[in-house]
Amino acid sequence: MPKQSTALILYHYLYPDDVVSSVLLTELATGLAERGWQVLASSGNRGCRDESQTYPLRSELNGVQFRRIWRPRLRQSSSLGRIANAIWMIMAWSLLALDPRVRPDVVIMGTDPILSPLVALFWRVCRPNVRIVHWCHDLFPEAAITDGLLREGSAFVRLVKWLLKRAYACCHLIVDIGQCMRALLKEYGSPAAVETIPPWALAEPRGLAQVDEQERTALFGHASLGLLYSGSFGRAHTWQGIPELAEALAPLGGRVAFSVRGNGVDALKAAFEQISVHFAGFASSDRLEARLGAADVHIVSLREDWTGTVVPSKFFGALAMGRPVLFIGSEKSAVARWIRELGVGWVLTPETMSEVIGELLTVARSPRTKEALFSHCQQVYRKHFSRNLALDRWDTELRRLVDIPGERAVPAQAAAGQR
């Protein structure tokens, strides 16, 4: 009987935290366990939104063993706290390479805390036979530079990029979540193999999400067309174009609603003080499907200068519900590209505003057109983005790494030619 392969997953927040990235990495862990892997997952022992919340240092979920790292109660929301937490977790995970009881075939690192890929430097030296994988959900320091927190070309940024270049070179596989992100990662020149495996939706209904009439009325009243922005709204997001869209649709039976949380919500509300939109509370996990299914169209946004540093996960949640997406952002974004190629929505720009409004009204006025579009969006999700599809791809890529001998699972030249 062949040896059972072992995967070690490193991420700052995992089960039972309910933040999106925590759920995704936890589902990756349990999905690999279902596919025959022995899985050990390591995270911090403190909650993401509440640092006073602590979890047991050891627990088990669906075949996954969780080994949590104790860390001090330092605020993740402060710059100094975030840096200190990152140093603490990176050091703890690096020291795991010296623990003879921890014997993985593959180590998978996420991007929280910042600079997590630096763990690869230590593991590559101490465990040269272990395959190292990085799943990149967002890019640091690029996001911090875009946000104005760091200055491009500063001594600190040059040092961080120098370290990351060497860390990425220690990886055997780097998984991005969109082609626009891969373009930025290529600048580091890593010889690692590359794959794009987008995140999946947290809620995947078996069929088209049914409209909860009570939820729809609460969000949109009696509007014939409901557009919903649901999820986090922070510095990476934009409301550019939404006020004009809301005002144009209002007399024609359309209404925009927001169900958001994040550090950009106050500014968002201020921008819409004089415009008729609805702000709802953030939906709990047990009401998420009803909330998402109440809309006809989901709004997703990303500031142009953030393109590639992150890829909005709201896009996948909308398609899973069988709802099209109205995207506000760069044409170079992976989301814009998927919308164009797969026919699952619209990209809103000043130039396309009139055309988009016309097509939205066509959808609102034709139940048959709306149902066909809903069905198409969910079919696209199942074919390209579903949880099982993504987990199967992870399983395939990781087994390829474990099964192929040699210094690299795929030579750099071959990898470049295959992608």
Secondary structure, DSSP 4 states (H G I P E B T S, - for coil): -PPPPEEEEE-SS-TT--SHHHHHHHHHHHHHHHTT-EEEEEEESB-SS-TT-B--SEEEETTEEEEEEP-----TTSHHHHHHHHHHHHHHHHHHTT-TT---SEEEE-S-STTGGGHHHHHHHH-TTSEEEEE-SB-TTHHHHHTTSS-TT-HHHHHHHHHHHHHHHH-SEEEESSHHHHHHHGGG---SEEEE-PPPPS---SSSPPP-HHHHHHHHTT-SEEEEEEEE--TT---TTHHHHHHHHGGGTEEEEEEEESTTHHHHHHHTTTS--EEEPPPPGGGHHHHHHT-SEEEEE--GGGBTTB--THHHHHHHTT--EEEES-TTSHHHHHHHHHT-EEE--TTTHHHHHHHHHHHHH-HHHHHHHHHHHHHHHHHHT-HHHHHHHHHHHHHHHHHS-SS-SS-HHHHHHH-
